């Protein structure tokens, strides 16, 4: 069974973009970029909101030059299917991409369950909907040793997730990865503060020696 994965490069205090709208401090060094490539290589589909799609669509035509890591990621991105959720975008401009007007967690969960490869939800805004609905199976968080003091958070407020750290790694530039995942071993209701129970989906992990959520 495939998984829904959310990955983010964030500051130590949990922001993907600072209060000035900059994320230059989050630029990955070659060591971290290689790790991101390996984490995204198994993905078959990316789910994006409008802003994330408009930023990442540059990979469709980017000139990677002689950098093998950049060339590798560009090919990974181009080979994957993309679904863009937006009520304001007129059309998509990249191959293997379709436009949807509504992000429905139930439909997304069915899409993931039917997929042959893992699916990624990209960007904190769209990921917040998936996290609140309890349909995310795995988090890949890459934390830079910088505190930015505010901005766009990688994780939504008002949501409690009981996570289990399965592995961690430090990179040459100082960043650190720890992919936590919900700790329960069965599908179970998760009560969120001030809201109705959601579902936390669990399944065994078939790679990297990791067990299920």
Secondary structure, 3 states (H helix, E strand, C coil): CCCEEEEEEEECCCEEEECCCCCHHHCCCHHHHHHHHHHHHCEEEEEEEHHHHHHHHHHHCCCCCCCHHHHHHHHHHHHCEEEEECCCCCCCCCCCEEEECCCCHHHHHHHHHHCCCEEEEECHHHHHHHHHHCCCCEEEEEEECCCCCCEEECCCCCCCCCEEEEEEEECCCCCEEEEEEECCCCCEEEECCCCCEEEECCCCCCCCCCCCC
